[in-house]
Amino acid sequence: MFLAPWLAIAPGLALTIAVFGINMFGDAMRDLLDPRMRGTGGRFGGAAAVRITS
């Protein structure tokens, strides 16, 4: 570890990026396919969204 720290850092970083990507993909699929969220505009378009009209 002291002579070649990249032998642990590189696989750890690759695993972290892979898990993060899979998590983001799963969240996007849930937002698209969850029937309870249909008609609310997704995660950010529901009742919490505020529209400013003049």
GROMACS elastic network, one bead per residue, 0.5 to 0.9 nm:
[ bonds ]
;  ai    aj funct       b0    kb
    1     4     6  0.53639   500
    1     6     6  0.81650   500
    1     7     6  0.75307   500
    1     8     6  0.74586   500
    2     5     6  0.59550   500
    4     7     6  0.59159   500
    4     8     6  0.81547   500
    5     8     6  0.57167   500
    5     9     6  0.62323   500
    5    10     6  0.85742   500
    6    10     6  0.53887   500
    6    11     6  0.82148   500
    7    10     6  0.60640   500
    7    11     6  0.70956   500
    7    12     6  0.89758   500
    8    11     6  0.58961   500
    8    12     6  0.61988   500
    8    13     6  0.86428   500
    9    12     6  0.51300   500
    9    13     6  0.59520   500
    9    14     6  0.85137   500
   10    13     6  0.51999   500
   10    14     6  0.61451   500
   10    15     6  0.85935   500
   11    14     6  0.50006   500
   11    15     6  0.60167   500
   11    16     6  0.84792   500
   12    15     6  0.51353   500
   12    16     6  0.61068   500
   12    17     6  0.86566   500
   13    16     6  0.50297   500
   13    17     6  0.61945   500
   13    18     6  0.85683   500
   14    17     6  0.52123   500
   14    18     6  0.61339   500
   14    19     6  0.86544   500
   15    18     6  0.50721   500
   15    19     6  0.61269   500
   15    20     6  0.84969   500
   16    19     6  0.52854   500
   16    20     6  0.61026   500
   16    21     6  0.85625   500
   17    20     6  0.51066   500
   17    21     6  0.60646   500
   17    22     6  0.86156   500
   18    21     6  0.51431   500
   18    22     6  0.61987   500
   18    23     6  0.85550   500
   19    22     6  0.51573   500
   19    23     6  0.60713   500
   19    24     6  0.86249   500
   20    23     6  0.50604   500
   20    24     6  0.61936   500
   20    25     6  0.86119   500
   21    24     6  0.51408   500
   21    25     6  0.61399   500
   21    26     6  0.85762   500
   22    25     6  0.50501   500
   22    26     6  0.61054   500
   22    27     6  0.86187   500
   23    26     6  0.50967   500
   23    27     6  0.62158   500
   23    28     6  0.86602   500
   24    27     6  0.51003   500
   24    28     6  0.62117   500
   24    29     6  0.86654   500
   25    28     6  0.51291   500
   25    29     6  0.62196   500
   25    30     6  0.86337   500
   26    29     6  0.50993   500
   26    30     6  0.61316   500
   26    31     6  0.85938   500
   27    30     6  0.50809   500
   27    31     6  0.61646   500
   27    32     6  0.86599   500
   28    31     6  0.50778   500
   28    32     6  0.62413   500
   28    33     6  0.86196   500
   29    32     6  0.50966   500
   29    33     6  0.59445   500
   29    34     6  0.80732   500
   30    33     6  0.52346   500
   30    34     6  0.53519   500
   31    34     6  0.58657   500
   31    35     6  0.89545   500
   31    37     6  0.70955   500
   31    38     6  0.86867   500
   31    42     6  0.58374   500
   31    43     6  0.67633   500
   32    35     6  0.85003   500
   32    37     6  0.83174   500
   32    38     6  0.82243   500
   32    42     6  0.75151   500
   33    36     6  0.89002   500
   33    37     6  0.82219   500
   33    38     6  0.81385   500
   34    37     6  0.56188   500
   34    38     6  0.68783   500
   35    38     6  0.51895   500
   35    39     6  0.87668   500
   36    39     6  0.84155   500
   36    40     6  0.85812   500
   37    40     6  0.55922   500
   37    41     6  0.72976   500
   37    42     6  0.59100   500
   37    43     6  0.77570   500
   37    46     6  0.84663   500
   38    41     6  0.68754   500
   38    42     6  0.70804   500
   39    42     6  0.76947   500
   39    46     6  0.82756   500
   40    43     6  0.78728   500
   40    44     6  0.85674   500
   40    45     6  0.59900   500
   40    47     6  0.73955   500
   41    44     6  0.68082   500
   41    46     6  0.55921   500
   42    45     6  0.54428   500
   42    46     6  0.65365   500
   43    46     6  0.66552   500
   44    47     6  0.86277   500
   44    48     6  0.72823   500
   44    49     6  0.65242   500
   45    48     6  0.70361   500
   45    49     6  0.53612   500
   45    50     6  0.86857   500
   46    49     6  0.56702   500
   46    50     6  0.89821   500
   47    50     6  0.76998   500
